[in-house]
Each structure stands twice: as structure tokens, then as C-alpha cells.
């Protein structure tokens, strides 16, 4: 989740201004979800997050 520190750094000033985040890949999406949860945002209720490379790691997180 190398993207997590970068996303977390910019998240507070922009978190009120968007309702969706399209990540470059699933790993980035997982980092974004972690950062969003840390500031109290609900995914997908408050902000939708998606990645699109269908990596295997995504199968183990946030399964409903």
C-alpha cells in the first residue's frame, strides 16, 4: 500500500470535495480506503473507491 502515505497527506483538505475516487490499480484503492476510514469516512456510503487491475490481493479485503 505504497499509495497510502501520499493519499493520507492530501486527504483532509480535499475529503469534503469529492464523492468518488478512481485509483490507478487495486493496491492504490486499498491504500485510499485505509486512509479514508482513518478520518471517519465510510466506503462506499460517503465516498466510492475503485481500482481496475483485478489483483488477487483485493479478494482478501472488504469482502461482503
C-alpha positions in Angstrom: 0.0 0.0 0.0 2.7 2.5 -1.0 0.0 5.0 -2.1 -1.5 5.2 1.5 1.0 7.9 2.8 0.6 10.1 -0.2 -3.2 9.9 -0.2 -3.4 10.4 3.6 -1.3 13.5 3.3 -3.7 15.3 0.9 -6.9 13.8 2.2 -8.0 16.2 4.9 -8.2 19.4 2.7 -9.9 17.6 -0.2 -12.1 15.0 1.5 -15.2 17.2 1.6 -15.0 17.9 -2.1 -15.4 14.5 -3.8 -17.7 11.5 -3.7 -15.6 9.0 -5.7 -12.0 8.0 -6.2 -10.7 6.1 -9.2 -7.4 4.5 -8.3 -4.8 3.5 -10.8 -4.8 -0.1 -9.5 -6.3 -2.2 -6.7 -3.3 -1.6 -4.4 -3.8 2.1 -4.6 -7.6 1.7 -3.9 -6.8 -0.3 -0.8 -4.5 2.5 0.4 -7.2 5.1 -0.3 -9.8 3.0 1.6 -7.5 2.7 4.7 -6.8 6.5 4.7 -10.5 7.3 4.3 -11.5 5.0 7.1 -8.9 6.7 9.4 -10.6 10.1 9.0 -14.1 8.6 9.6 -15.3 8.3 6.0 -17.5 5.3 5.1 -16.7 3.5 1.9 -18.9 3.3 -0.2 -21.5 5.3 1.8 -19.6 8.6 1.8 -17.0 8.0 -0.9 -16.9 5.3 -3.6 -13.4 3.8 -4.3 -12.5 1.6 -7.2 -9.3 0.1 -8.8 -9.3 -1.7 -12.0 -6.5 -4.2 -12.4 -8.3 -7.1 -10.6 -5.3 -8.0 -8.5 -5.6 -11.1 -6.2 -4.9 -9.0 -3.1 -8.3 -7.4 -3.5 -10.0 -10.8 -2.9 -8.9 -10.7 0.7 -10.1 -7.2 1.7 -13.6 -5.8 2.3 -15.5 -8.8 1.0 -19.2 -8.6 1.6 
